[in-house]
Amino acid sequence: MSKPIFGMISGIGRETIDRAKEIGVDYVELHFNLKEELLLGAITYCQSLGLKYVLNIEALPLDWTPPEELRNILEKNDNFLGFVLDECDHMQLNAHWAVVEPYGYHEKHYFAETESMDIIQAQKVVGEAIKKRKKQLEIDGKDIAGEYLYPVMMHTAAASGVSASPKILKETYGPAMIAVALGASLQYGGEMGIDVDAWWHPETVGHSVERFKSALMLAYWSGADRIYVEGGYGVCNHPVENEILMCYTDFINDYVPAYKRPYSWRDFKPDIAIVRFDDTCFDEHQKYQEEYPGPLYGHIPAQKENTEWLNIWNLLSHGFIRTDSVSHQWESRSVESRTLFAPLSGVAVFDHNVDYLALKCVKLIFLSGVLVSIETINAVKQLVKEGATCVVAPRFLPELQIGLDNVEKVTKLADGKGCWIIVPDFYSLHYETWCSGPVNKILQETLNALIGDGEQLIYNFGEYKTIVTQKKDEYSNTKYFNCKDIPRVVQTNPDKLEIQLIKNDK
């Protein structure tokens, strides 16, 4: 059995630490904001309670390193689990945006400045900066985790030794965040955490208790090593915050012992792989300078080859995820937009250096982005010959050397037991509801059988398959319409997820 450890965001006061202990968490994530003299007392108090802890360096100077006294306390200390780089993707991309100003970075990008660089240079420079930051913070080989607001930059950081800890619930599609984290973790190792974050824009608690519990279930069954919670409790007397904390208590103490998880993310066997250069693109708006969300790596406006993968998400989610953004509806403050569920069938995202071993069980591959390494190209060629289907942009045809030099329309080419689907315009991949798939007949006939049924979120973990569905429930949409005479109907409720664990036949 693989039981994760559970945590909770905390300040450094005894009241918040005591509350975490009462809930039953294994560790607290201490935010201390340069109050190091108070932090030392909080560490001593955690140890007296038997609580482990990580240190979150949010709002600290960008060049902060642990002073000697603190380092001496943390070294060879079993209660210390490592550091967290809070929303590091957000801080790198959006340094110019007003919401980042309170952190005190004064428009400096979190890892590195990338002005006047091309995207390949920028990714390399940021990767090297992350590697340097890890070295500055690392103590006794303890984990350094990057916390992510968007489904980007996890591979760049993981390649530099910083593990993935994406946020779900909040403002981004949870299943997409997990698919990226799974791919980065499978490719580069480390630990995988998930932050169940109840914030939404300015609201301290922006989600219902039902949705919060479903997010805990999604995090748990995704195989994460660590699951922790944040989201406004203690900030104000929000009417939902106590119910959320009670829900978390029940989940740790009742749900987890009753439903033991027989795997971890390390057992994940993806059926579908998105392979692309980690360019930090998640939204069409990134093509503009001085806009929110920020341009790629903070300075580089997105081009067509950067945004084309958004249509892949739309296809694989059967239309649940938009064609212009994979960051849910970050610009919306409407409660009705806040759904947690998206149906994906065994999806993982890998970067441009992924090898054959990581891809060997994949049946459907998408090659996108600005660059794919020769090693990855060769791995994909081998997989296609063995039976995989690969959807690819024409710009990769010279490297693939498959007998085609230029393609102007969707083209299917058999190769061994598999096939290539060359797609000049990735918008043709988008999921059209009226066609139950792409409009193009070649794409329909080839891809529809490989992308799931649109009702289930599926994870294959070797011996086990986990199926996540929306609960059949009386869920009313009448409040979205002016007509009061529309009857309530029994349909699926996106706030209530159900889990089915199946043992696969050998």
C-alpha positions as CSV (number, residue, x, y, z in Angstrom):
1,M,0.0,0.0,0.0
2,S,1.2,3.6,-0.7
3,K,-0.1,6.1,1.8
4,P,0.8,9.7,1.1
5,I,1.6,12.2,3.9
6,F,-0.9,15.0,4.5
7,G,0.0,18.6,5.2
8,M,-1.4,22.1,5.7
9,I,-0.3,25.6,5.1
10,S,0.4,27.3,8.4
11,G,1.8,30.5,9.8
12,I,4.5,30.3,12.5
13,G,2.1,31.0,15.4
14,R,1.2,28.3,17.8
15,E,-2.6,28.7,17.2
16,T,-2.3,27.7,13.5
17,I,0.1,24.9,14.3
18,D,-2.2,23.5,17.0
19,R,-5.1,23.5,14.6
20,A,-3.1,21.5,12.1
21,K,-2.2,19.0,14.8
22,E,-5.9,18.7,15.7
23,I,-6.8,18.0,12.1
24,G,-4.4,15.1,12.0
25,V,-1.9,16.2,9.3
26,D,1.6,14.8,9.2
27,Y,3.3,18.1,8.5
28,V,2.8,21.8,8.2
29,E,4.1,24.2,5.6
30,L,5.6,27.2,7.5
31,H,5.4,30.6,5.9
32,F,7.7,32.9,7.9
33,N,8.6,35.9,5.7
34,L,12.0,36.7,7.2
35,K,10.7,36.4,10.8
36,E,13.5,33.9,11.4
37,E,13.6,34.5,15.2
38,L,9.9,33.4,15.4
39,L,10.5,30.6,12.9
40,L,13.0,28.9,15.2
41,G,10.4,28.8,17.9
42,A,7.8,27.4,15.5
43,I,10.3,24.7,14.5
44,T,10.9,23.7,18.1
45,Y,7.2,23.7,18.8
46,C,6.5,21.4,15.7
47,Q,9.1,19.0,16.9
48,S,7.6,18.9,20.4
49,L,4.3,17.9,18.8
50,G,5.8,15.3,16.5
51,L,4.9,17.4,13.4
52,K,7.1,17.4,10.4
53,Y,7.5,20.7,8.5
54,V,8.5,22.3,5.2
55,L,9.6,25.9,4.8
56,N,7.8,28.0,2.2
57,I,10.0,30.9,1.1
58,E,7.1,33.0,-0.4
59,A,7.9,36.8,-0.3
60,L,11.5,36.3,0.8
61,P,14.2,38.1,-1.2
62,L,15.0,36.3,-4.4
63,D,18.6,35.7,-3.3
64,W,17.6,34.5,0.2
65,T,19.6,31.5,1.6
66,P,19.2,29.9,5.0
67,P,21.4,31.7,7.5
68,E,23.9,29.6,9.4
69,E,21.9,29.2,12.6
70,L,18.8,28.0,10.7
71,R,20.9,25.7,8.5
72,N,22.5,24.1,11.6
73,I,19.0,23.4,13.0
74,L,17.7,21.9,9.8
75,E,20.7,19.7,9.1
76,K,20.3,16.0,10.0
77,N,16.8,16.8,11.3
78,D,14.2,14.1,10.4
79,N,11.3,16.5,11.0
80,F,12.5,18.9,8.2
81,L,11.2,17.8,4.8
82,G,12.6,20.6,2.6
83,F,11.6,23.9,1.0
84,V,8.8,25.0,-1.3
85,L,9.1,27.6,-4.0
86,D,5.6,29.1,-3.9
87,E,3.8,29.6,-7.3
88,C,7.2,29.8,-8.9
89,D,5.8,29.7,-12.4
90,H,3.4,32.6,-11.6
91,M,6.3,34.7,-10.2
92,Q,8.5,34.0,-13.3
93,L,5.8,34.8,-15.9
94,N,3.9,37.6,-14.3
95,A,6.5,39.7,-12.5
96,H,5.2,42.8,-14.1
97,W,1.6,42.3,-13.0
98,A,0.1,44.1,-10.0
99,V,-0.9,41.0,-8.1
100,V,2.8,40.0,-7.8
101,E,3.9,43.4,-6.4
102,P,3.0,42.6,-2.7
103,Y,5.7,39.9,-2.7
104,G,8.3,42.6,-2.9
105,Y,10.1,41.4,-6.1
106,H,9.7,44.8,-7.8
107,E,9.1,43.4,-11.2
108,K,12.1,41.1,-11.1
109,H,11.4,37.7,-12.5
110,Y,11.6,34.9,-10.0
111,F,14.4,32.8,-11.4
112,A,16.0,34.7,-14.3
113,E,15.5,37.7,-16.6
114,T,14.9,36.5,-20.2
115,E,14.4,39.8,-22.1
116,S,15.7,39.8,-25.7
117,M,16.2,36.0,-25.6
118,D,14.5,33.4,-27.9
119,I,12.4,30.7,-26.3
120,I,15.1,28.1,-26.4
121,Q,17.6,30.4,-24.7
122,A,15.1,31.5,-22.1
123,Q,14.2,27.9,-21.1
124,K,17.9,27.0,-20.8
125,V,18.7,30.1,-18.7
126,V,15.7,29.6,-16.4
127,G,16.6,25.9,-16.0
128,E,20.1,26.8,-15.0
129,A,18.8,29.4,-12.5
130,I,16.5,26.8,-11.0
131,K,19.4,24.4,-10.6
132,K,21.4,27.2,-8.9
133,R,18.5,28.0,-6.6
134,K,18.2,24.4,-5.6
135,K,21.8,24.2,-4.7
136,Q,21.5,27.3,-2.5
137,L,18.6,25.8,-0.6
138,E,19.3,22.1,-0.5
139,I,20.0,20.6,3.0
140,D,20.9,16.9,3.4
141,G,19.3,16.1,0.0
142,K,15.8,17.1,1.3
143,D,13.2,17.8,-1.4
144,I,12.9,21.2,-3.0
145,A,9.4,21.4,-4.5
146,G,8.1,23.9,-7.1
147,E,4.5,24.9,-6.5
148,Y,2.6,25.6,-9.7
149,L,-0.4,27.7,-10.5
150,Y,-0.4,26.7,-14.2
151,P,0.3,23.5,-16.1
152,V,3.7,24.7,-17.2
153,M,7.4,24.9,-16.2
154,M,7.2,21.6,-14.2
155,H,9.5,19.8,-16.7
156,T,12.1,22.6,-16.8
157,A,12.2,22.6,-13.0
158,A,12.2,18.8,-12.6
159,A,15.1,18.5,-15.0
160,S,17.0,20.8,-12.6
161,G,16.1,18.7,-9.6
162,V,13.0,20.6,-8.3
163,S,10.0,18.3,-7.9
164,A,6.5,19.1,-9.1
165,S,3.7,20.2,-6.7
166,P,0.8,21.6,-8.8
167,K,-2.3,23.3,-7.4
168,I,-5.6,21.8,-8.2
169,L,-9.1,23.2,-7.4
170,K,-8.1,26.9,-7.4
171,E,-8.4,28.3,-11.0
172,T,-7.0,25.6,-13.3
173,Y,-8.3,22.3,-14.5
174,G,-7.0,19.8,-11.9
175,P,-6.8,16.8,-14.3
176,A,-4.6,18.8,-16.7
177,M,-2.3,19.9,-13.8
178,I,-2.0,16.3,-12.7
179,A,-1.2,15.1,-16.2
180,V,1.7,17.5,-16.5
181,A,3.0,16.7,-13.0
182,L,2.8,12.9,-13.8
183,G,4.8,13.3,-17.0
184,A,7.4,15.5,-15.4
185,S,7.8,13.2,-12.4
186,L,7.9,10.0,-14.5
187,Q,10.5,11.6,-16.8
188,Y,12.8,13.1,-14.1
189,G,11.9,11.5,-10.8
190,G,11.8,13.2,-7.4
191,E,8.6,13.4,-5.3
192,M,5.2,14.5,-6.5
193,G,2.9,16.7,-4.3
194,I,-0.5,18.2,-4.9
195,D,-1.7,21.4,-3.3
196,V,-5.5,21.4,-2.9
197,D,-6.0,25.1,-2.9
198,A,-9.4,26.6,-2.0
199,W,-8.5,30.2,-3.0
200,W,-10.1,31.7,-6.0
201,H,-8.9,35.2,-7.0
202,P,-9.6,37.6,-4.2
203,E,-11.9,35.1,-2.3
204,T,-10.3,33.4,0.6
205,V,-12.5,30.3,0.2
206,G,-13.8,30.1,-3.4
207,H,-15.2,26.6,-3.5
208,S,-17.9,24.5,-1.9
209,V,-17.2,21.8,0.6
210,E,-18.4,19.2,-1.9
211,R,-15.9,20.4,-4.5
212,F,-13.2,20.5,-1.9
213,K,-13.7,16.9,-0.9
214,S,-13.7,15.8,-4.5
215,A,-10.4,17.6,-5.0
216,L,-9.0,15.7,-2.0
217,M,-10.1,12.4,-3.6
218,L,-8.6,13.4,-7.0
219,A,-5.3,14.2,-5.3
220,Y,-5.3,11.0,-3.3
221,W,-6.1,8.6,-6.2
222,S,-3.6,10.3,-8.6
223,G,-0.9,8.7,-6.5
224,A,0.7,11.8,-5.0
225,D,3.4,11.5,-2.3
226,R,2.3,14.6,-0.5
227,I,-1.1,16.2,-0.3
228,Y,-1.5,19.6,1.4
229,V,-4.3,22.2,1.8
230,E,-4.4,25.9,1.7
231,G,-7.1,28.5,1.1
232,G,-8.1,31.2,3.5
233,Y,-8.8,29.4,6.7
234,G,-7.9,31.8,9.6
235,V,-7.7,34.8,7.3
236,C,-11.3,35.8,7.9
237,N,-14.4,34.3,9.5
238,H,-15.6,32.7,6.2
239,P,-18.8,30.7,6.7
240,V,-17.3,27.7,4.8
241,E,-13.8,27.5,6.3
242,N,-14.7,25.5,9.3
243,E,-16.7,23.0,7.2
244,I,-13.6,22.7,4.9
245,L,-11.3,22.0,7.9
246,M,-13.8,19.5,9.3
247,C,-13.9,17.8,5.8
248,Y,-10.1,17.6,5.7
249,T,-10.1,16.0,9.2
250,D,-12.6,13.4,8.2
251,F,-10.8,12.7,5.0
252,I,-7.4,12.0,6.8
253,N,-8.9,10.1,9.7
254,D,-11.8,8.2,8.1
255,Y,-11.6,8.1,4.3
256,V,-7.9,7.2,3.9
257,P,-7.9,4.3,6.3
258,A,-11.1,3.0,4.8
259,Y,-9.9,3.2,1.2
260,K,-6.3,2.2,1.1
261,R,-4.4,3.2,-2.1
262,P,-2.4,0.2,-3.5
263,Y,-0.1,2.3,-5.8
264,S,1.8,5.6,-6.2
265,W,2.3,7.8,-9.2
266,R,5.5,5.8,-10.0
267,D,3.2,3.0,-11.2
268,F,1.4,5.2,-13.7
269,K,1.3,3.8,-17.3
270,P,0.0,6.5,-19.7
271,D,-2.0,5.6,-22.7
272,I,-1.7,9.1,-24.3
273,A,1.4,11.3,-24.4
274,I,1.7,15.0,-25.2
275,V,5.3,15.6,-26.1
276,R,6.4,19.2,-26.4
277,F,9.1,21.8,-25.5
278,D,8.3,23.3,-22.1
279,D,7.7,26.9,-23.3
280,T,5.3,27.9,-20.5
281,C,2.4,28.6,-22.8
282,F,-1.0,27.9,-21.4
283,D,-3.2,30.6,-22.8
284,E,-3.7,32.5,-26.1
285,H,-3.4,35.8,-24.2
286,Q,0.3,35.2,-23.7
287,K,1.0,36.4,-27.3
288,Y,0.8,39.9,-25.9
289,Q,3.4,41.9,-24.0
290,E,2.4,43.6,-20.7
291,E,-0.8,41.6,-20.4
292,Y,-2.0,39.0,-17.9
293,P,-1.1,36.2,-18.1
294,G,2.5,37.1,-18.8
295,P,4.3,36.2,-22.0
296,L,6.5,33.1,-22.2
297,Y,9.2,32.9,-19.4
298,G,8.1,36.5,-18.6
299,H,9.2,38.3,-21.8
300,I,8.6,36.3,-25.0
301,P,5.2,36.7,-26.8
302,A,3.6,33.3,-27.7
303,Q,3.5,32.3,-31.4
304,K,1.2,29.8,-33.2
305,E,3.5,26.8,-32.5
306,N,3.3,27.6,-28.7
307,T,-0.5,27.9,-28.5
308,E,-1.4,25.0,-30.8
309,W,-1.3,22.4,-28.0
310,L,-4.4,24.1,-26.4
311,N,-6.5,22.3,-29.1
312,I,-5.0,19.0,-28.0
313,W,-6.4,19.5,-24.5
314,N,-9.8,20.4,-25.9
315,L,-9.8,17.2,-28.0
316,L,-8.6,14.9,-25.2
317,S,-11.1,16.3,-22.7
318,H,-14.0,16.0,-25.2
319,G,-14.6,19.8,-25.1
320,F,-14.4,20.3,-21.3
321,I,-11.1,22.3,-21.6
322,R,-11.2,25.4,-23.8
323,T,-9.4,25.8,-27.1
324,D,-7.8,29.1,-26.0
325,S,-6.7,28.3,-22.4
326,V,-5.8,25.3,-20.3
327,S,-5.9,27.4,-17.2
328,H,-9.6,26.8,-16.6
329,Q,-11.3,30.2,-16.4
330,W,-8.8,32.3,-14.6
331,E,-10.4,35.5,-15.8
332,S,-13.9,34.5,-14.6
333,R,-15.2,35.3,-11.1
334,S,-18.4,33.4,-11.8
335,V,-19.1,30.6,-9.3
336,E,-20.7,28.6,-12.1
337,S,-17.4,28.4,-14.0
338,R,-15.6,26.5,-11.2
339,T,-15.7,22.9,-12.2
340,L,-13.1,20.4,-11.1
341,F,-13.7,17.5,-13.4
342,A,-12.3,17.0,-17.0
343,P,-12.4,13.6,-18.7
344,L,-9.0,12.5,-19.8
345,S,-8.0,8.9,-20.6
346,G,-4.5,8.1,-19.3
347,V,-2.9,11.4,-20.3
348,A,0.7,12.4,-19.4
349,V,2.7,15.4,-20.7
350,F,6.5,14.9,-21.4
351,D,9.1,17.4,-22.6
352,H,11.2,17.4,-25.8
353,N,13.8,15.1,-24.3
354,V,11.6,12.1,-23.2
355,D,13.0,8.7,-24.0
356,Y,11.6,5.4,-25.3
357,L,11.3,3.9,-21.8
358,A,9.0,6.6,-20.5
359,L,6.8,6.3,-23.7
360,K,6.8,2.5,-24.3
361,C,3.2,1.8,-23.2
362,V,1.7,4.8,-25.0
363,K,-0.9,4.2,-27.8
364,L,-1.4,7.9,-28.9
365,I,1.3,10.5,-29.1
366,F,1.2,14.2,-30.0
367,L,4.3,16.0,-31.1
368,S,4.0,19.8,-30.7
369,G,5.9,22.9,-29.7
370,V,9.1,24.4,-31.1
371,L,11.6,21.6,-30.6
372,V,11.9,17.9,-30.1
373,S,15.2,16.2,-29.6
374,I,16.6,13.6,-32.0
375,E,16.5,10.9,-29.2
376,T,12.8,11.6,-28.7
377,I,12.1,11.6,-32.5
378,N,13.8,8.2,-32.7
379,A,11.8,6.9,-29.8
380,V,8.5,8.0,-31.3
381,K,9.5,6.5,-34.7
382,Q,10.1,3.2,-33.0
383,L,6.8,3.3,-31.1
384,V,4.8,4.1,-34.3
385,K,6.4,1.0,-36.0
386,E,5.3,-1.0,-33.0
387,G,1.7,0.2,-33.3
388,A,1.3,3.7,-31.8
389,T,-0.5,6.6,-33.6
390,C,1.4,9.9,-33.7
391,V,-0.2,13.3,-34.4
392,V,2.5,15.7,-35.6
393,A,3.0,19.2,-37.0
394,P,4.5,19.3,-40.5
395,R,7.6,21.2,-39.2
396,F,8.9,18.0,-37.7
397,L,8.7,16.0,-41.0
398,P,12.4,16.6,-42.0
399,E,13.6,15.1,-38.6
400,L,11.1,12.2,-38.9
401,Q,12.3,11.2,-42.4
402,I,9.1,9.3,-43.1
403,G,8.9,10.1,-46.8
404,L,7.0,13.3,-46.7
405,D,8.5,16.8,-47.0
406,N,5.5,19.0,-47.0
407,V,1.8,18.6,-46.1
408,E,-1.0,21.2,-46.5
409,K,-3.9,19.1,-45.3
410,V,-4.6,16.4,-42.7
411,T,-2.7,13.4,-44.0
412,K,-2.5,9.8,-42.6
413,L,0.6,7.7,-43.4
414,A,0.9,4.1,-42.3
415,D,4.2,3.0,-40.9
416,G,4.8,-0.5,-39.6
417,K,1.9,-1.4,-37.3
418,G,1.1,2.2,-36.5
419,C,0.5,5.5,-38.4
420,W,1.4,9.2,-38.6
421,I,-1.3,11.9,-38.7
422,I,0.2,15.1,-40.0
423,V,-1.9,18.1,-39.0
424,P,-1.0,21.5,-40.5
425,D,-3.6,23.4,-38.4
426,F,-4.0,22.1,-34.9
427,Y,-7.3,23.8,-34.5
428,S,-8.7,21.0,-36.7
429,L,-8.0,18.8,-33.6
430,H,-10.6,20.6,-31.5
431,Y,-13.5,18.6,-30.2
432,E,-16.7,19.5,-32.0
433,T,-19.8,18.5,-30.0
434,W,-22.0,18.0,-33.0
435,C,-19.5,15.5,-34.5
436,S,-18.5,13.9,-31.2
437,G,-14.9,14.6,-32.1
438,P,-12.9,16.5,-34.7
439,V,-14.8,17.6,-37.9
440,N,-12.2,16.2,-40.2
441,K,-13.1,12.6,-41.1
442,I,-9.5,11.2,-40.9
443,L,-9.1,12.6,-37.4
444,Q,-12.5,11.3,-36.4
445,E,-11.9,7.8,-37.7
446,T,-8.4,7.5,-36.3
447,L,-8.5,9.4,-33.0
448,N,-12.0,8.9,-31.6
449,A,-11.4,5.3,-30.5
450,L,-8.2,6.3,-28.7
451,I,-9.3,9.3,-26.5
452,G,-11.9,7.7,-24.2
453,D,-15.6,8.1,-23.9
454,G,-15.8,11.7,-22.6
455,E,-17.4,10.5,-19.3
456,Q,-14.4,9.2,-17.4
457,L,-11.1,10.4,-16.0
458,I,-8.9,7.3,-16.2
459,Y,-5.5,6.5,-14.6
460,N,-3.8,3.1,-15.3
461,F,-1.4,2.2,-12.5
462,G,0.0,-1.2,-13.6
463,E,-2.2,-3.7,-11.8
464,Y,-4.9,-1.2,-11.1
465,K,-7.1,1.2,-13.0
466,T,-8.7,4.2,-11.3
467,I,-11.8,5.6,-12.9
468,V,-13.1,9.0,-11.8
469,T,-16.6,10.1,-12.8
470,Q,-19.1,12.8,-11.9
471,K,-21.8,11.6,-9.6
472,K,-25.3,11.1,-11.0
473,D,-27.1,13.7,-9.0
474,E,-29.9,16.2,-9.1
475,Y,-28.0,19.2,-10.2
476,S,-29.9,22.2,-11.3
477,N,-28.8,24.6,-14.1
478,T,-32.1,26.6,-13.9
479,K,-30.4,29.5,-12.1
480,Y,-28.3,30.1,-15.2
481,F,-31.5,31.0,-17.2
482,N,-34.1,33.7,-16.9
483,C,-36.9,31.1,-17.3
484,K,-38.1,29.7,-13.9
485,D,-40.2,26.9,-15.5
486,I,-37.3,24.7,-16.5
487,P,-37.7,21.5,-14.4
488,R,-34.8,20.1,-12.3
489,V,-33.3,17.1,-14.0
490,V,-31.1,14.3,-12.8
491,Q,-27.7,14.6,-14.4
492,T,-24.1,14.6,-13.5
493,N,-22.8,16.9,-10.7
494,P,-19.3,18.2,-11.4
495,D,-18.8,19.0,-7.7
496,K,-19.2,15.4,-6.6
497,L,-16.7,12.9,-8.0
498,E,-16.9,9.2,-7.6
499,I,-14.0,6.8,-7.6
500,Q,-13.9,3.2,-8.9
501,L,-10.7,1.1,-8.3
502,I,-10.4,-1.9,-10.7
503,K,-7.8,-4.6,-10.5
504,N,-6.6,-5.3,-14.0
505,D,-6.4,-8.9,-15.3
506,K,-2.8,-10.1,-15.7
